Amino acid sequence: MRRQGLFVILMTFAGLVFLYAPIVTMMVLSFNSSRLVTVWGGFSLHWYRELLNNEALLDGAWLSIEIAALSATAAVVLGTLAGFVLSRFGAFRGKVAMAGMVSAPLVMPEVITGLSLLLLFVAMEELIGWPAGRGITTLVLSHATFCMAYVAIVVQSRLAQMDGVLEEAALDLGARPWRAFLDVTLPMLAPALISGWLLAFTLSFDDLVISSFVSGPGSSTLPMLIFSKVRLGVSPDVNALATIMITIVAACVFLYAWRASTRLGRRKSGAAGTQPSGA
């Protein structure tokens, strides 16, 4: 029994090292004064200063944030509608086909998705003149297309767990359907919407394959710029940018975990305080 427990601990430790050793190495090398990865030239903030002067990377990062925010918002709207239709409308003709079409981007290779969207945009431009070329518009539409599937799955899961009694009670008390949705359904669905938005934002911000197909001149996202730089050699300012991004994400995760644990502690203390004392 003790050997089995030791084996589990060792495998867990090995898995954590396998996951986080490359990230820690990259963060350490971002403070290396030498341009060479294999040579440690001493601690320095030189590459962080160089990053501030690298307008291409900064513009690419801001463009990726803008595209990810727009794509995530559109994906939440479309994915929520799809999730509601598949969860609340019961059986209807074509439901299985619709569910398959909504879930298709989850299993479709990104190369196929990117090529299909490129051909679609080219055909649309020839037929109706929109979109005019490839750029931010095509990137947002493409990212929203495959991110919508993830949001729909999250919303469907949340709707399956929700109790419809509260909505029915609101309707029985005279509330209109839209009022019941805003006052009852939407607050209960909010965690799923936030999770879906964050997931869609991350997927859009990280996408490289589809963006390579549907982007145009002047619309290179941050993953595309980093990939082009890495092909010519690892640039230390890329390590600096990645370190900043990892630090921001880690800070947000720790802040959320701290607030969640604080709220849980308050609830437990409040519940303990309301319990009657024994005789």
C-alpha positions in Angstrom: 0.0 0.0 0.0 2.9 2.3 0.9 4.7 1.5 -2.4 1.5 2.3 -4.4 1.2 5.6 -2.6 4.8 6.4 -3.3 4.4 5.5 -7.0 1.4 7.8 -7.3 3.4 10.7 -5.7 6.3 10.1 -8.0 4.2 10.0 -11.1 2.3 13.1 -10.1 5.6 14.9 -9.5 7.0 13.7 -12.8 3.8 14.9 -14.6 4.0 18.4 -13.0 7.7 18.7 -14.0 6.9 17.6 -17.5 4.2 20.3 -17.7 5.8 23.2 -16.0 9.6 22.7 -16.6 9.4 24.2 -20.2 7.4 27.2 -18.9 9.8 27.9 -16.0 12.8 27.5 -18.4 11.3 30.1 -20.8 10.6 32.5 -17.9 14.2 32.2 -16.7 15.6 32.7 -20.2 13.6 35.9 -20.6 15.9 37.5 -18.0 19.1 36.2 -19.8 21.3 39.1 -21.0 22.6 36.9 -23.8 20.7 36.4 -27.1 21.8 32.7 -27.2 19.6 30.3 -25.4 22.4 27.9 -24.5 24.6 30.6 -23.0 23.7 32.3 -19.7 25.0 35.9 -19.8 23.6 37.0 -16.4 20.4 38.5 -15.1 19.1 41.4 -17.2 15.8 43.2 -18.1 17.2 44.1 -21.5 14.7 42.0 -23.4 11.8 43.6 -21.6 13.0 47.0 -22.7 13.4 45.7 -26.2 9.9 44.4 -26.1 8.6 47.9 -25.4 10.3 49.0 -28.6 9.0 46.1 -30.7 5.9 47.6 -32.2 5.2 44.6 -34.4 4.8 42.3 -31.4 2.8 44.8 -29.3 0.5 45.6 -32.3 0.0 41.8 -32.8 -0.8 41.3 -29.2 -3.4 44.1 -29.1 -4.9 42.9 -32.4 -5.2 39.3 -31.0 -6.9 40.7 -27.9 -9.3 42.7 -30.0 -10.2 39.8 -32.2 -10.5 37.4 -29.3 -12.8 39.7 -27.4 -15.1 40.3 -30.5 -15.0 36.6 -31.4 -15.8 35.5 -27.8 -18.7 37.9 -27.6 -20.2 36.7 -30.9 -19.6 33.1 -29.9 -21.4 33.5 -26.6 -24.5 35.0 -28.3 -24.6 32.3 -31.0 -23.6 29.5 -28.7 -26.2 30.4 -26.1 -28.9 30.5 -28.7 -27.8 27.1 -30.1 -27.6 25.7 -26.5 -31.1 26.9 -25.7 -32.6 25.4 -28.9 -31.0 22.0 -28.4 -31.8 21.9 -24.6 -35.2 23.5 -24.2 -37.1 23.0 -27.5 -37.6 19.3 -27.1 -37.6 17.0 -30.1 -38.1 18.7 -33.5 -37.4 17.8 -37.1 -33.7 18.3 -37.8 -32.6 18.4 -34.2 -30.0 15.7 -34.7 -28.6 17.3 -37.8 -28.4 20.7 -36.0 -26.7 19.1 -33.0 -24.2 17.5 -35.4 -23.6 20.8 -37.2 -23.1 22.7 -34.0 -20.6 20.1 -32.6 -18.8 19.6 -35.9 -16.0 22.2 -35.2 -15.1 20.3 -32.1 -13.8 17.3 -34.2 -13.1 19.0 -37.5 -9.3 19.4 -38.2 -8.4 23.1 -38.1 -6.7 22.8 -41.5 -10.0 21.7 -43.1 -11.9 24.4 -41.2 -9.5 27.1 -42.3 -9.4 26.0 -45.9 -13.2 25.8 -46.0 -13.7 29.3 -44.5 -11.1 30.7 -47.0 -13.0 29.3 -49.9 -16.3 30.6 -48.5 -15.0 34.1 -48.1 -13.5 34.1 -51.6 -16.8 32.9 -53.1 -18.8 35.5 -51.0 -16.5 38.3 -52.2 -17.0 37.3 -55.8 -20.8 37.0 -55.4 -21.8 39.9 -53.1 -18.5 41.8 -52.7 -18.3 41.1 -49.0 -16.0 40.7 -47.2 -13.6 42.8 -49.2 -10.4 40.9 -48.8 -9.1 39.1 -45.8 -8.5 40.9 -42.5 -10.1 41.5 -39.1 -13.6 40.8 -40.3 -12.8 37.4 -41.6 -10.7 36.5 -38.5 -13.6 37.4 -36.2 -16.1 35.5 -38.2 -13.8 32.4 -38.4 -13.0 32.4 -34.8 -16.6 32.9 -33.7 -17.5 29.9 -35.9 -15.5 27.3 -34.1 -15.6 28.9 -30.7 -19.5 28.9 -30.8 -19.4 25.1 -30.6 -17.5 25.2 -27.2 -19.9 27.8 -25.8 -22.9 25.7 -26.9 -21.6 22.7 -25.1 -21.0 24.7 -21.9 -24.4 26.3 -22.0 -26.1 22.9 -22.7 -24.4 21.4 -19.7 -25.5 24.2 -17.4 -29.1 24.1 -18.7 -29.2 20.4 -18.1 -28.3 21.0 -14.4 -30.7 23.9 -13.9 -34.1 23.3 -12.2 -36.9 24.7 -14.3 -39.2 25.1 -11.3 -38.1 28.6 -10.6 -38.8 29.7 -14.2 -42.2 28.1 -14.1 -42.9 29.8 -10.8 -42.0 33.2 -12.3 -44.3 32.6 -15.2 -47.1 31.4 -12.9 -46.7 34.7 -10.9 -47.4 36.7 -14.0 -43.9 37.5 -15.3 -43.6 37.7 -19.0 -41.2 35.1 -20.7 -38.5 37.7 -21.3 -38.8 39.0 -17.7 -38.5 35.5 -16.4 -35.4 34.9 -18.6 -33.7 38.2 -17.4 -34.5 37.8 -13.7 -34.4 34.1 -13.2 -32.7 32.2 -16.1 -29.9 34.6 -16.9 -28.5 34.9 -13.4 -28.4 31.1 -13.0 -26.8 30.8 -16.5 -24.3 33.6 -15.9 -21.4 31.3 -14.7 -21.7 29.2 -17.8 -21.7 32.4 -20.0 -18.6 33.7 -18.3 -16.9 30.4 -18.6 -17.8 30.1 -22.2 -16.6 33.6 -23.0 -13.3 33.0 -21.3 -12.9 29.7 -23.1 -13.7 31.2 -26.5 -11.4 34.1 -25.8 -8.5 31.7 -25.0 -9.2 29.6 -28.1 -9.4 32.6 -30.4 -6.3 34.3 -28.9 -4.3 31.1 -29.2 -5.4 30.1 -32.7 -2.7 29.9 -35.4 -3.9 27.5 -38.1 -7.3 29.0 -39.0 -5.8 32.5 -38.7 -3.1 31.7 -41.2 -5.8 30.9 -43.8 -8.2 33.8 -43.4 -5.8 36.7 -42.4 -4.5 39.3 -44.8 -1.9 42.0 -45.0 -1.8 44.0 -41.8 -3.8 41.5 -39.8 -1.2 39.2 -38.4 -2.1 38.0 -35.0 0.3 37.4 -32.1 0.6 33.6 -32.7 1.4 34.2 -36.3 4.1 36.6 -35.5 5.6 34.4 -32.8 5.5 31.4 -35.2 7.3 33.4 -37.9 10.0 34.5 -35.4 10.5 31.0 -34.0 11.1 29.6 -37.5 14.1 31.9 -37.7 15.3 31.2 -34.2 14.0 31.9 -30.7 13.9 35.6 -30.0 14.4 36.6 -26.3 11.8 39.4 -26.5 9.2 36.7 -27.3 10.2 35.0 -24.1 9.7 38.3 -22.3 6.2 38.7 -23.8 5.2 35.1 -22.9 6.5 35.6 -19.4 4.3 38.7 -19.0 1.3 36.9 -20.3 1.8 33.9 -18.0 2.3 36.2 -15.0 -1.0 38.0 -15.8 -2.9 34.7 -16.2 -1.4 33.2 -13.1 -2.3 36.3 -11.1 -5.9 36.2 -12.3 -6.2 32.5 -11.4 -4.7 33.0 -7.9 -6.9 36.0 -7.3 -10.0 34.1 -8.4 -9.0 31.1 -6.2 -8.4 33.3 -3.2 -11.8 35.0 -3.6 -13.5 31.7 -4.0 -11.9 30.3 -0.9 -12.7 33.4 1.1 -16.3 33.2 0.1 -16.5 29.5 1.0 -14.9 30.2 4.4 -17.5 33.0 5.1 -20.3 30.7 4.1 -19.1 27.9 6.4 -18.6 30.3 9.3 -22.0 31.8 8.7 -23.6 28.3 8.6 -21.8 27.3 11.7 -23.0 30.5 13.5 -26.7 29.9 12.6 -26.7 26.3 14.0 -28.4 26.1 17.4 -26.1 25.3 20.3 -26.6 21.9 22.0 -28.5 21.7 25.3 
